[in-house]
Amino acid sequence: SSYLAADEIGLDIETTGLDPYQDQIRLLQLSSRDAPNLLIDAYAINNWIELLIPLFKSSTTKIVHNAKFELKFFYHLSIDIKGVIFDTMLASQLLATGHQLKHKLSDLVERYLSIEIDKSEQKSDWNQQELRLSQLAYASNDVEYLIPLYDKLRLELRRNKMRQVAKLEFDTLHAVAQMELAGFGLDRPRLNQYLNQLAVEHQELKVKLINQLGPININSPRQLKDALFKVGVIVDGTSRETLNQHTELPVISDILKYRKIDKLKSTYGEKLISSLHPITGRLHSDYFQLGTNTGRMSCREPNIQSIVNGELRNCFRPKSGYKLIVVDYSQIELRVLAGMAQDFKMIEAFNQGIDLHKLTASIVTQKPMDEISKDEREIAKTLNFGLVYGAGIDNLAKYLQQKGLIVNRSEMEKFKQRFLKRFIGIALYIKRATKGRKYEIRTLSGRRKEFPPDKFGYRKSASYTEKLNTPIQGSAADIAKLGLYKVYQVLKGTAGKLVAFIHDEVVIEIPTEQAEELLPQIEKALKEAGQHYLPNVEISLSANICDSWMEKSA
């Protein structure tokens, strides 16, 4: 009863392993301000779920370290956790973005409470019938310091004006845990067929290149450069950037194709197959909510965020009787730029559904929009996105050159000046954002990246690119995370599950008969997330009901 009446409790579990499908919860540990720590042996108390349901369903704040781990085990047992979850690991990571700090529980206890805790029992055998006293002491210690940490971290979040972004991350936890537990379906026979096809193409290109260049190691930059010289192709180097400048030559084109296939084979071949779960047969990637300093998520084992459109995505499919709903935000970073800069010309273009890249092309080339060519639109697109990333004129010209579009430096400079003259809000925003030295950068949610002093006491300012890109990319991450959580809320009570998240793209697996009905609700949730941070900018989505991740239409 004292736990049910508490405003906040510490919560932790000890498990027999890291996999909710193959391992079990052995101990549950609870702490509160007004009661002794409670350790519950799940092996000895068979009805522990029934006993704890009132606590799980209560509005009490649950303080957990790395809560995603606990949530996956609970969700696998169909236990829904109500009330606020305060994750001490995420709170610490948010406060320390830009700092080189560790965020294990022992690190936090030492940093904030000046106490060293012994973690030697962490990897001990939790499956044995009788737990040792040292294991029980370790388990109690794990939960002992959660409330003191909560008090310290909550104070720091308030002091640094980061409570809003902390709530965003804590809410997103639920969606990420469910998504990891659900996993992404992979059609193994289809993947094997694709890999066999790649192997054939790879071998054919290898034979073709050796016939042209001689018996060389194609993967050796020095041998390749020498061989190209002997057949009259003179290049400064063999990097992709250099070779992209000579794609009109068939031999260079073949080298680039060979490398692309080589990377696909080595990165996604056996690695994807070996990552398939032995019980579910699905891919359960490990997502890091704060995987980058801008707030973007990253993932690994496997990193499906690096899988680009193509035949490989065609191998990702829903289970029988289900469809995939694939929804992504359209040009979200440019919309963030328009909103943060309050550039009414760009906002008007988005709100009226005008093709922004065509409009930009019309402005910089001084031609009517209906006369803009495909190449001119591509140049304008590069200019639009280049400004978001703080790219200089030379880099923009170089990027276009790799795409086979030649724009000299003076012309590119002229285009940029015309752009900034018309989009005056953007011009003022760039000037404001990049002015002077900056030691912290914020996003629309209050997410912060700091630039602390190094070990010698020297404090380096954010670079020009960081000043521009971090608030934009970080705010886009804020929107996408809020959208992810809202979609999770829409799916609760349905058979639909989140299965993947790729920066601004959400993938859902859902029964075929529910797809058409739920798609508008999913779109509404994602748009509301965008409008929460960009109230006067139209949020546009690309949404499809698919039989594979590759498809762009039902």
N, C-alpha and C positions, 0 to 999 in steps of 0.2 A: 504493500500500500504506500510506503514511503517513496518508492520509485515511481509509482503512478502519479503521485502528487507533486513530484519534482518538476521544476521548470526545465531542467536539462539533466541528462545522464550521459556518462561515458559508456561506449559500447565497443566491444572487441570480440573476435572469435579466434580460436586456434583450430586448425584443420589438419587432416592427415596428409594433405598435399595442396597443390595450387589449382587443381582442375575441378570445378563444380560437378562435372559429369562423372568423374572417376574417384573423387575423394569425398570425405565427409567432414561435417563439423563435429569436433570432439568436445570443445569447451566454449561456453559463452560467458563473457565477463562483463559485469555491470558495475558502474560507480556512480555515486551521487554525493551531494554536499552533506546530506544529513543521515547517511546510513553507511554501514561498512560495505566494502566491495563484496559483490556476489558472484560466485563461480558456479556455473551449472554444467554438470557432466552429462552431455547428450547421450552417452552410452548407458548411463545409469538411470536417467530419467527419460523414459520413452515418450512421454507426452509433453516434452518441454515446449514444443511449438504451441500447443493448446494453452499451456500455462502463461506463455509470454505474448500471445496475441493481443490482449488488452494494452500491453505496453507498446507493442509495435504499432498499434492503431491509434495510440494517443497522440495528442498535439505536442507532447514533450520534445524539446530539441535533443536530437541524438548526435553526440560528439564522437566522431570516428576518425581514425587515421587511415588514409587510403581507402575510403569508403567504397570505392568501386569493387574491391575484392569481396567485402562483406555482402554487398548488394547482389552480386552474381550468385553467391551461395544461397542467399535468401530467396531470390527470384526463382532459382532452380527448384526450390522447395515450395513454390507458390506462396511465399510470404511477402506481403506488400508492406512497405515501411511508410507510415504516415508521419506528418510533422516535419519540421526543418531538419535537414542533415547539415551539420557543420563539419566539414572535412579539414582537419588540422594540416594535412599535407598540402592540399590545394591553397589554403589560406597562406601558408608559409611561402609557397611558390609564387603566389600573386605578389606578395610583399617584396619578394627578393628578385623579381624579374630584372635581369641585367647584371645581377650579382652572381658570382661563382660560389654558390652555397649548396650544401647537401640537405635533403629534406626527409631522411628517415626519422622515425619517432625518436630514436636515441639522439640524433642530431638536434632536434627541436628541444628536447628536454634539457640538453646541455646548453644550447644557445639561449633559451628563454628562462629556464629555471635554475641554471648552473648546477645541474645534478647529472651525474654519470650513471647510466643504467646498464646492467649486464644483459646482453642479448645472446649469450652462448647457448641457451636452450631453444633458440628459435627453430633450428633445424633438427631438433631431437625427434624421437619417435613418439608421435601423438596417437598412435594406433594401439599401443600396448594396453592391456586390460587395466593395470593399476599404474596411474601416473605418479611420478616421484614428487616429493615435496619441493624439490628445486624447480620442477616444471610448473607446479601450482604457484609458487612464488613469482616465477617469471610471468605467468599469465596475469596474475594480480597486478604486477608492476606495469604491464602493458596498458592497463585501464586506469591505474592509479593517477597518472599525471594528465589525463585528457581534459578534465575540467580546469585545472590550473593553466594548462596551455590555452584552452578556450578563452579564459579571462584575459590573458596576455594578447592573444592574436586578435580577439574582437576589439580590444582597445586600440591596437595598431591599425586595424582596418578602418576604424572610425577616425582616428587621428590623421590618417593618410587619405581620407575621403574615398575609400574603396569598398564600402559596404554593398553598393549596388552591383559592382562587378563580382564580388564574392557570392552574392545571392544567385547571380546568373550562372556561375560555375557550379555551385551546389545543386541548383535545379537541373543543370545539364547532366550531372552525375547519373541520374536515374535513366536517362535516355542512352547514355554510353554503356552502362552496365547491361541493360536489356539488349542493346545492339551486339555487344561482344558475346553475350550468352547465346543469342539466336544464331549467329554466324551467317555466312554468305554461301549460297549453294553453288557448287562447281560441277559441271558436267564432265566427268573424267574421260569417258570415251571420246567426247568431242575435243577435249584438250589434247589427248594422245594423238588424235587424227591431225590436229593443227600442228603439233610438235613434229610429227613425221613429215608433214608437208614442208615445214621450215627446214628440217634436216636435208631434204632433197634439194631445196632451193640453195641452201648453204653450200652443199657439195658441188652443185652445178656452177655456182659463182666462183668457188675456189678453183675448180678445174679451169674455168674460163680465164681467170686472172693469172694463174700460173702459166697458161699457154701464151698469154700476152706479155707477161713480165719475167718469166723464167722461174726456176725452182727456188722461190724465196719463202721466208716466213712472213706471210701477209700481215701478221700482228706486230712485226718488228718495224718501228718507225724508220730506223736507219736503212734497213734493207729495202723497205718500200720506197723511200725517197730516192735511193740510188737506182733502183729498178725503173722508176718513172723517168729519171734523168736519161737513162740509156735508151728509152723509147721516145725521147724528145719532149717529155713533159717536165718542165722546170717549176718546182714549187718551193716556197720558203720553209715549209714544214708539212707534216701529215696530220695535223689536228683537224677536227671536223670543221672548225671555223675557217681554216685555210683552204681545205678541199672544197668547201661550199662555194668558193669564189670561182671554181673551175668545173661546175656541174655540166657545162655544155659538152665536156669531153666524155665519151662513153666509158673509158677506163676509170675515170674519177667517179662517175655515177655508180659503176659496179662496185667500187671499193666502199662507197658509202652504204650501198644496199647490203653488202656483205657484213659490214660492221653492225648495221641495224639488226640483222638476223642473228648475228653472233651474240649480241646483247640480249635479245629476246630469249634465245635458247638458254643462256647461262643464268639470266636473272629470274626468269619465270618458269622454266621447264620443270626440272625435278624439284625445285624449291617449292612450287605450288603444290605438287603432288605429295611431297613429304610433309606439308603443313596440314593436310586433310586430317580431321579429327577421327580417331579410331572408332568412336561410338556414333557420332552424328554424321560423319562423312562430309562435314562442311568446314569452311575456313573461319576460324575464330581469331581475327586479328586483335592485337593488343593496341588500343588507342591511348594516346597521351593527350589529355585535355589541354595541357599547357606545354605542348611539345616544341613550340617556338616562342621567341621573345615577343612576337606580335600578338600572341594569343591564339594563333591558328593551332588546330590539332595536328598531330602526326600519328603514324601508326607503323607497326612492324609485325613480323612473323605471321603472315606476310604483309608487306607494305602495298596494299591494294590501291592506295592513293597515287601511286606512281604508274598505275596501269592506264595508258592513254586509250583513246578510242581506237577500235580496230578489231581484228578477228579474235584477239585474246579476250576482249570483253564479251564476245559472242559465246564464250564457254561458261560465263556466269549466268546461271539460269535458276528460276524458282522451282520448288518441288511440284510434283504432279497436282493439278487442280488449283494451282496458284498462278498469279501474275506478279511481275515487278512493276511498281510505280516509281518512275525516275523523274525527279523534279530538281531543277537547278535555277538559281537566281541569274537573271540576265544582266550582264554588265554592272554587277553590284558595286565594284570598286569605283567605277566612274560615277555612279549614282551617289555614293558616299562622298566623293570629291565635290560633286555639284552641291550636295546638301551642306557639307562643312564650309564650303566657300560661299554658299548662298549666291551662286551665280544664276541669275534669273533666266538668262538666255539658254543655258544648258538645262536647267530645271524645266523650262517651258518645252524644250525639245523632247525630254523624257515624258513629260505629262501629256503631250500631244501625240506620242507614239512616232515621232519623226526619227528616221535613221540618223543617229548622231554622227556616225563615221562619214555618211554622205554629206551631212550638213557641214561638218568640219572641212571635208574635201572642197565643197563649194566655196567656203570662206577663204581657204588658203590658196586655191587656184584661181579664185575670182571668176568662176564659171557657174551657170545655173545648175541646180541639183540634177535636173533630168539629162544633163550632158556629162555627168561624172562617170568616168570609166571604172572598171573593176580595179585596175592598178592604182588609180587615184584614190579610190576608197581605201585600199590597203595601206597606202602611204598615210592617209589621214588617221586610220585606225592605229597605226604604229605611233603616230604623234600623240594621239589621245592617251594611249596606255603608257607611252614613254614618259609623259609628264607626271603620271601617277607614281612611277617608279624613280623619278628624278634623273632620268637618262639625259646625257648630254647630246649635242648635235652629232658629234662623231660616232657615238654608239648607235644613235638612231639610223644614221646613214649606213653603218656597217651591218646592222640587223636587216635593213631593207636589201642590201647587196646580197646577203645570204639567201634571200627569197627571190633573187634574180631581178630586183628593181634598183636601178641606178639613179640616185638623187645626189647631186654634188653638195658640198658643204654649204656654199653660199645660198643655194636654193632652199636647203633645209632650214637654214637660219631665217630666211625670208618667210617661209611657211610658219615657223614658230612665232615670229613677231606678229604676223597677221592673226594668228590664233589668239594670242594674248591681248591683242587690241580689241578683238570682238568679244572674247570671253573675259571681260574686265574683272569679274568676281574671282575667277581662277587666278588671274594675274596678281591680284591683290593678296589672295590667299597664299600663293607661292612666296611672295615677298615677305608676308607676315610670318609664315611657318619657318622660313629658312633664315630669318634675320637673327644675328647675334649667336652667342654660345647657348646651347641648351643641354641641361643635365638631366632632364626628365621629359618624357613625351607621354601624352594621354590620348586615349580613344574616347569615343562617345559614351561608353559605359563607365568611364573613369579608370579603365585599365591603365596601368603605368609601366613604362620601361625606364629604368634609371641608368645613368652612366656614372658609376661611382669612381672614386679615386683608385689608382692601382696601388701596388704594394709600396711604391716609392712616394705616394701621396699626390701624384700627378692626376688631375681629373680631365679626362678627354671629353670634349663636347660631342654630341651626336653629329654624324656626318650630314652633308646636304641631302643625300639619298634617304637616310634614316629619318630626317626631319619631315620629309614629304611622305615617304611610303609607310612608316610605322603607324601613324594615326589612321591612315586610310585602310591599309590591310587589316589592322587591328580592329577597326570599327566594323569592317565587313565580317570579321570573325565573330564579333559581338552579335551581329544580326543573325548569322548562320547558326550560332549556338542557341540563341533564343528560339529560332525557328525549329531547331531540332527538338528542343524541349516541348514546344507547343505541339509538334507532330506526335511526339510520344504521348501527350495528353489525349489527343484525338484518337489514337490507336488503343488506348486502355479500354478493356471490355470487348475488344474485337479480336479476331484471330490474326490481324495484321501485325507485323513486326518490322522495326527498323533493322536493316541488314548491312548498310554501309553509309559512310559519310565522307565525302571528298571535297573539303574546303567550302564550296558553295553549292554542292549537290547532295541530295538526300535520296537514298534508295530504300524502298519498302517492299517487303514480300507480303502478299495479301491474297486471300481466297478469290478466285476469279469472279464469283458472284457479288463480292463486296467492293470490287475495284472502282467501278463507275460511280457507285454511291459515295464512297469515301474520298475520291479524288478532289472534289470541290472543297471539302472540309480541310484537306491537307493543304491545298493551295491557299485557302483563307488563313490558315495558321501561319504559313510562311510569309504571306504578305503582311499580316499583322505585326510580325516580328520586325520586318523592315520599316513599317510605318511608326513603330515605337521609337525608333532612333532617327528616322527621316520623315517627319510628319508631312512635309510639303513636297515630297518627291514620289512620283509614281513608281511602285515596285512591280517589276515585270518578271514573269517566270516562264520557263520552258518545261512543260509537264507531259509525260507520256505513260501509257499503260503498255507494257512490253512482255515479250516472251524471253528476251535476253537483255543483258545490260547494254549491248551494242545498239539495239534498235532505237530509232528516233521517232517511231510512230507505232500505234497499236497494230 
